[in-house]
């Protein structure tokens, strides 16, 4: 028979008990003081900052909770225009994650990994079998991916 012993240090800490005013969730610091979790944390945290969240309110990008993924482009203030991000900075939106590449069984629609193209778009297998592109006028029958 296996006997399990649970120690107090192994128990889950409650993250909304006795938090400072204005905190959605908090953690207890080494000296017993309560600190607010980052605003991007959804279910408590283990320390300060968006890399210490138990789970993310919006998106997880490279282990950090963020309000939005990087996407594929950014605004260049000096040129006053949208420019492509460097390859290592690009991230696609997929569920609650920001990914460098879309998963194999998904399609790519702009900066999103999707399971089907939105209305008015189709997958043009002659150009790129994974990308959704806008239809030029009514979408051709048989090309809509549902």
N, C-alpha and C positions, 0 to 999 in steps of 0.2 A: 504494500500500500504506500502510495506517495503522500507525504505530508507537506502541505504548503504553509509557509510562514510569511505573512505579510507584515512588512515593517512600515511604520508611519512615513518614512522618507520616500517610500515607493507609491504612496497614495496620490491620486490626482488632486491637485490643488483647485479649489473653486475659484473661478476667475472674475466673478461679479459680486463677491461678498465683501462688504466694507471698502469699496473702492472710493477714492477721492471724488468729490463732486465734479461732474462733467466727464467722467470716464465711462465709456461703454464697457470696458473690461480693464483689468489691472493684474499686476503680479506683485509678489512680495519680494523685496530686495534682500540682500544678505543681512542687513541689520534690522529686518522686520518691518521696514517702511514699505508702504504701498505706492506703486507707480502706475500711471496710466499706460496701457498698451497703445501702440501706434494706431492712428485712425483707420489704417488699411487692414487691421486684424479683424477677423470675424468671430473667433472663438477663443479669445484669450491669447496669452503670449508667455514666453519664458524669459523675456528681457526687453530692453529698450530697442526701438527701431523696427522697420518693416521686414527685416530678415529674421525676426524672433517670433513671428506669429505662428500660432498653432495651425490656423487655416486663414485663407485670404478672403476679404470681403468682395473683391473684384477679380483680379487676375494675379497669377504667380508667374513672374518673369525671372528666370535664373535664380530661383530661391528667395526672391524678394517680392513682397506683396505690393502691387502697383494699381493705380486707378485705371490705367489704360496700357495696352501693349505698345511697344515702339512703333509697330506698323512697318511700312516699307519706305515711307517718305518722311521728310521733316521740312519745316519752314526755315529758310535761310534769310535772316533779317538783313544781312548786307546786300543780298541780291533782290530782296523782296519777292521771292518766289519759292515754290515747292521744289525740292531737290531730292533725288534718291538717297536713302541712307546707305552707309558703307555696309558691305555684305555681313560683317560680323555684328552689326547693330540691328539688322532687320529681324522682326518677329511677326509671326502670323497669330491671329486670334484663333484659339481652338478650345471650346468649352471654357474652363476657368484658367487656361494656361496660355502663355505666350511662347510660341515654338519657333525655332530656326527654320524648320521645314514642316510641312503638313504631313500627317500620318498617311501611310500608303493607300488606304481605302477611302480617302477623302478627295474632294475636288478643291480647286483653288479659285476663289472669287475675290479678286482684289487682295485685301490683306486678311481674308478669312479662309479657314479650312471648313468646308461644308460637305454635307452628305448628298445634297442635290442643288442644282442651280436654281436661283430665284426666277420668278416669272419674268419673261422677256429676255431670258438668257439661255444659252445652250452650250453643250460641250462640242467643240469642233475638233474631231479626232484627226483631221488632216493637218491641223496646225499644232495643237498641244492637247493630248487626250485628257489632261487633268485640269485644264483651265476652262472656266465658264466665261463666255463672251456674250456681249449683247447681240440680240437678233437685229438684223438690218431690215426693219419693217416687221411684219408678222413672222413669228418663228416657224421655220419649216416643219411640217409634220414628220414625226419619227425621229426628230433630233432633240426633242425635249427630254431632259433627264428628270425623273420624278423621284 
